[in-house]
Amino acid sequence: MARQELPIPEVSLGYTKDMLERLKWFEDWERDGLPEMLWITRFFFTQGFITGTKQNYARKYNIAIDLLDFDFEVLVDEDPQPPEDGVIVTGMYLEGCRWDNAAYSLIESEPKVLYTKCPVVWFKPCKPEDFAQLQSYEAPIYKTSERKGVLMTTGHSTNFVLGMRVPTNVHPDHWIKRGVAILCALDD
């Protein structure tokens, strides 16, 4: 009996394309060394990557990891230099707003545009008392657009990654009411 090939459902094509891009990215990393900008979306266990970044900083400066958190700096330079500490992250999306480099702030979305590319962000491990003193909105970062997840045995959510402080020229409640979030992947 001849083996019959099963059709690949349309819904899995995006996943397959993403998986192949992810494998290529890790292959390039292995061959060429640590990339200057990291695609946070390429990590299956994003929270592990975030914790590892804090651990590297804690070990380097002999600081208890429990005393550290992340401050965030949106980078307007299109070709940022790798930082001495922390990581530069790319590949995320803003949901419900957009970024304006000139205003250095979140601003309203264009009409009928729900998702926009998130700017490149420097994840800076530091003590909370060293955070930049900017008015900011703490945008939740999710792996997917689904605003729920299951708590894993590690204590992490399967979907929520962390809150990222993003500069804003309006009160943070403005963005809370709009449900603004940052997504690691879109639903396509």
C-alpha positions as CSV (number, residue, x, y, z in Angstrom):
1,M,0.0,0.0,0.0
2,A,1.4,3.4,-1.0
3,R,2.0,5.9,1.7
4,Q,-0.3,8.9,1.3
5,E,1.0,12.3,2.3
6,L,-1.3,14.3,4.5
7,P,-2.0,17.9,3.6
8,I,-0.5,20.4,6.0
9,P,-3.2,22.5,7.6
10,E,-3.1,26.2,6.6
11,V,-2.9,27.2,10.2
12,S,0.5,25.5,10.7
13,L,2.3,27.3,7.9
14,G,3.0,30.3,10.0
15,Y,4.3,28.1,12.8
16,T,6.5,26.2,10.5
17,K,7.9,29.3,8.9
18,D,8.6,30.8,12.3
19,M,10.3,27.5,13.5
20,L,12.6,27.5,10.4
21,E,13.5,31.1,11.0
22,R,14.2,30.4,14.7
23,L,16.5,27.4,13.8
24,K,18.4,29.5,11.3
25,W,18.8,32.3,13.9
26,F,20.3,29.8,16.4
27,E,22.5,28.3,13.8
28,D,23.9,31.8,12.9
29,W,24.4,32.5,16.6
30,E,26.3,29.2,17.0
31,R,28.5,29.9,13.9
32,D,29.0,33.7,14.3
33,G,28.7,34.3,18.1
34,L,26.3,36.2,20.2
35,P,24.2,38.6,18.0
36,E,24.3,42.3,18.8
37,M,20.5,42.3,19.0
38,L,18.5,39.4,20.3
39,W,15.1,38.3,19.0
40,I,13.3,37.6,22.3
41,T,10.6,35.9,20.2
42,R,13.1,33.2,19.2
43,F,13.4,31.8,22.7
44,F,10.9,29.1,23.6
45,F,11.3,29.8,27.3
46,T,11.5,33.5,27.3
47,Q,11.4,33.8,31.1
48,G,14.6,31.6,31.2
49,F,16.4,34.0,28.9
50,I,15.3,37.0,31.0
51,T,16.5,35.3,34.2
52,G,19.8,34.3,32.6
53,T,20.4,37.9,31.6
54,K,19.9,39.0,35.2
55,Q,22.1,36.1,36.5
56,N,25.0,37.2,34.2
57,Y,24.8,40.7,35.7
58,A,24.5,39.5,39.3
59,R,27.5,37.3,38.9
60,K,29.6,40.0,37.2
61,Y,29.0,42.5,39.9
62,N,28.5,40.1,42.8
63,I,24.9,41.3,43.6
64,A,22.1,39.1,44.8
65,I,19.8,38.4,41.9
66,D,16.8,39.1,44.1
67,L,17.9,42.7,44.4
68,L,17.8,43.2,40.6
69,D,15.1,44.0,38.1
70,F,15.1,45.5,34.6
71,D,15.1,49.0,33.5
72,F,14.3,49.6,29.8
73,E,15.6,52.1,27.3
74,V,14.1,52.5,23.9
75,L,16.9,52.9,21.4
76,V,16.2,55.3,18.6
77,D,19.5,54.6,16.9
78,E,19.0,52.2,14.1
79,D,22.4,50.5,14.6
80,P,22.9,50.4,18.4
81,Q,26.1,49.2,19.8
82,P,26.0,46.2,22.1
83,P,25.8,47.2,25.7
84,E,28.4,46.2,28.3
85,D,25.5,44.9,30.5
86,G,22.1,43.6,29.6
87,V,20.8,42.8,26.1
88,I,19.3,44.7,23.2
89,V,16.0,43.1,22.2
90,T,14.2,43.3,18.9
91,G,11.3,41.5,17.2
92,M,8.3,42.5,19.4
93,Y,5.0,44.2,18.6
94,L,3.0,46.9,20.2
95,E,-0.7,46.2,20.5
96,G,-3.1,49.2,20.7
97,C,-0.5,52.0,20.2
98,R,2.6,52.9,18.4
99,W,6.0,54.4,19.2
100,D,7.1,57.9,18.2
101,N,10.9,58.4,18.1
102,A,10.6,62.2,17.9
103,A,8.4,62.4,21.0
104,Y,10.2,59.5,22.7
105,S,6.8,58.3,23.8
106,L,4.0,55.9,23.1
107,I,1.3,57.5,20.9
108,E,-2.1,56.6,19.5
109,S,-2.3,53.9,16.8
110,E,-3.2,54.9,13.2
111,P,-6.8,54.2,12.4
112,K,-7.6,50.5,11.9
113,V,-4.0,49.5,12.8
114,L,-3.9,47.2,15.9
115,Y,-0.3,46.1,15.8
116,T,2.9,48.0,15.1
117,K,6.6,47.0,15.4
118,C,8.0,47.6,18.9
119,P,11.2,49.7,18.8
120,V,14.5,48.1,19.8
121,V,14.8,48.1,23.6
122,W,17.8,47.7,25.9
123,F,16.9,45.4,28.8
124,K,19.2,46.8,31.5
125,P,19.6,44.8,34.7
126,C,20.0,47.1,37.7
127,K,18.6,47.8,41.2
128,P,15.2,49.4,41.1
129,E,16.5,52.5,42.8
130,D,18.7,53.1,39.8
131,F,15.8,53.1,37.3
132,A,15.5,56.1,34.9
133,Q,13.0,58.6,36.3
134,L,10.7,58.9,33.3
135,Q,6.9,58.9,33.3
136,S,6.2,55.4,31.9
137,Y,3.5,52.8,31.3
138,E,4.3,49.3,32.4
139,A,3.3,47.3,29.4
140,P,2.8,43.6,29.9
141,I,4.8,41.5,27.5
142,Y,3.0,38.4,26.3
143,K,4.3,35.6,24.1
144,T,1.0,35.6,22.1
145,S,-2.1,37.8,21.9
146,E,-4.0,35.6,24.3
147,R,-4.0,37.4,27.6
148,K,-4.0,34.3,29.7
149,G,-1.7,31.5,30.5
150,V,-1.2,28.5,32.8
151,L,1.2,28.7,35.7
152,M,4.1,26.3,35.1
153,T,5.9,24.3,37.8
154,T,8.7,26.9,37.6
155,G,6.3,29.6,38.8
156,H,6.2,31.3,35.5
157,S,3.2,31.9,33.2
158,T,3.1,30.1,29.9
159,N,2.2,33.4,28.2
160,F,3.0,36.4,30.4
161,V,6.8,37.3,30.3
162,L,7.2,40.5,32.3
163,G,6.2,44.1,32.5
164,M,8.2,46.6,30.5
165,R,8.3,50.3,31.5
166,V,7.8,52.3,28.3
167,P,8.1,56.1,28.2
168,T,4.8,58.0,27.7
169,N,3.9,61.7,27.6
170,V,0.4,60.9,29.0
171,H,-0.7,59.4,32.2
172,P,-0.3,55.6,32.2
173,D,-4.0,55.1,32.8
174,H,-4.5,56.2,29.2
175,W,-2.8,53.1,27.9
176,I,-4.3,50.8,30.6
177,K,-7.8,51.8,29.3
178,R,-6.7,50.9,25.8
179,G,-5.4,47.5,26.8
180,V,-1.9,48.3,25.4
181,A,0.5,45.3,25.5
182,I,3.7,44.1,23.9
183,L,3.5,40.8,22.0
184,C,6.4,38.5,21.1
185,A,4.4,36.9,18.3
186,L,1.3,37.8,16.2
187,D,-1.4,35.3,15.4
188,D,-0.7,34.8,11.8
